[in-house]
Amino acid sequence: MGTNYYAKMNKCETCGRFDQAHLGKLIINKSATFITNLNKTALEDYIDKSEEIKDEYGKIISKPDMLKIINNVKLEIVEWFGFY
């Protein structure tokens, strides 16, 4: 069990539509692991360029807090997410 994180980007000022990128999933068991299909540089770029970051429950996460998460846990990069 874990928590998914999403970045909201490219919001249209006219209609309000936006792109949403799945940043990854934080799993906390014996150790904390952030599972993503992005390398660390790409992940940091998505966080920096995002307009808003939310978890799957709708809680807004600040950019500094999201960076703390990815910098303080094991980062596991996978080619395909599948089902977690």
N, C-alpha and C positions, 0 to 999 in steps of 0.2 A: 504494500500500500504506500502511496506517496501523493505528492501534490504537483500538478502541472502548472507551468508558468507561461504566460502569453504576452507578447509585445504588440501594442496597437500602433500602426504606422499609416502614413499616407492618407490621413482623413480629408475627405472632400468637404470644403466649407459650404458648398451649395446644398448637397443632399445628405451629408453626414455619414456616408459610407466610408469604410476604412479597411485596410488590410490587417490581418492578424497572423503573426508568426508564432509558432510553438517554439519556445526557447528550450524547454526540456522538462524533466521531472525530477524532483527531489525526493529521494527515498531515504528514510532514516530507520535503520534497524541497529545492528551492532556498530555500524559506522554510517556516516552520512555520505551519500553518493548522488551527484547530479548527472542524470543520463540525458544526453543530447546527441544530435547528429551534426552539430556545429563544432568547429575547433574553437579554442579559447579566444583567439583574435576575432573571429567572426561573431562569436557570442557577445563579446564586449562591444563590437560595432553595432549589433542589433539593439543592445541595451542603450547605448549612447544615442542612437538615432530614433529610438521609440518615443512616442508621445505619451504613452502610459503603459505600465506593466501591471498585470493582474494575475492572481492565481485562479485556479479553476472554480473557486468559491466566490469570486468577484472582489476579493480584497485587493486594494491598490497597494503595490509595493514600490517604494521609492527606488530610483536608479542606484543610489549608494547602497541601499540594503540588498538589492539584487546582486550587485557586484560583490558584496560581502559574502553572500551565499555561495557564489561560484568560486570565490577565492579561498574559502575556508572549508571546503569539502572536497572529496575525491571527485574528479571530473572523468566520467566514462563516456567516450565518444563511440557511437554506434552508427553503422551505415543505414540501418532501417529501424524505425521505431516499433512497428508491429503493434502488439497489444501489451500494455503494461498495466 
